[in-house]
Amino acid sequence: MTTVGAAAGDSGGSPAAVAPGERGATRIADRVVAKIASQAAREAVGTLHPDAAPPHATVAVHHDSARVRVHVELDYPGDIGGRCGQVRRQVVQRVGALAGMHVPEVVVHVERLHLAPAFAGARGRTR
């Protein structure tokens, strides 16, 4: 059994003895924040149309704030504005909780609308 003490590589102080300003900082990569935002958008959108691509996000991180752009595909007909609001709220909440960042801006781009299967079957096509 080997014992490690102060003479065998201890830096001379316990972690609690180092001042908070000298401990360093944690930096969360932009792509990690983008993955968190994408997952939050998936949670907010709910069930996707079979042909829909999953939501994806791009972010710009500056210090402790992140500006987010989320790209989604939604079902139509539906409350598009309400769904975009849900995406914004969910992204702000999840990025704040998981990354500890302030999110002053979430831009939601609706890239494509998919006709809901029930609506498409009921209308049919007429000539």
N, C-alpha and C positions, 0 to 999 in steps of 0.2 A: 504494500500500500504506500502510495506517495503522498506527501503532504506539501502543499504549496503555501508559502508564507510571504512576508514582505520582502525577503531577500531573493525570492525566486520569481520575480517578474511583476510584483504588485506595483501599481503606479503611484502609490504613496498616499492615496486618499480614497475614501469611500465615495460612491456616486452621489450620495446626499451632500457631501462636503463641497462639491463643485457648484459654483454659482449658476443659476438658471441661464443667464445670458452667455455663458461660456460652454454650455453643453452641446451646442450645435442646433440644427434645425432639420425638420422633416420636410422634404419637398415631394409632392405627389405629382407624378408625370401627367401631362395633358391627356395622353391616351387612356390612362386609368380613369380620369374624371369623365372622359367621353364614354367609356364602357359603363360607368355608373349611370350616366345620363341616358344612355341607350336602354339599359335595363329598366330604369324608372319609366321611360316612355312606353316600353312593352307592357309594364304593369298597368299603366294608365289607359292604354288603348284597349286592352283586353283581348278577346278572341279576334284573330285576324281572318280576313277573307283568304281562301286557299291560294289565290294567285298573288297575294300581297307580300311584298318584301318586308322583313322585320324593320322596325325603326332603327335609325342610326343617327349618331350625333357627332358634331365637331365642337371643340371648345378652344377658347383662348384664356389661359390662366395668367393672371398678373397678381403676384403676392398671394393674398388670401381671398381673391375673388375670381369667379369664373363666368365668362360670357359663353352661353351655350346656344347652338343651332341644332335643332332636332328635325329630322326628315321622316315623315310618316305617310302611310297610305291608309285611307279610311273607307268605311262602307258608306254607300249612298242609297237611299236617303237617310239622313240622320242629322243630329245637331252638331254640325262641324265646329262651330264656335265654342260650344260647350265642351266638346271632346278636346279641342286645343287648349282650353282653360284647364282641364284636368291634367293634361300632359305638362303644362307649365307648373302647376302646383306640385305635382309629383316629383318633377325634376328638381325644383328648388328644395323640397323637403329632403329627398334622398341624398343629393349632393351635399347639402348642409349637414345631414346626420352622419354620412359615411366618410366624407372627405374633410369636414369641418370648414367648408368654404362658403362665403357669401356669394349668392347668385343674383346679381342685379338685373340680368337680362336673359330671357329665354325666348328665342325666335323659333316658332314652329312653322315649318314649310310642309304644306300638304302637297305631296308630289303627284298623287294619283287618287282618284275616287273609284271604288269598285261598287257596282250595282249589287245590292243585297240579293242573295239567291231567292228569297221568298218574294221579293218585289219583282224580280226579273221573270219568274215563273208565272206570276199572276197577270202581268201585263201582256206577255207574249209579243208577237210581232204581227202587225196587221198591214194589209196592202190595200 
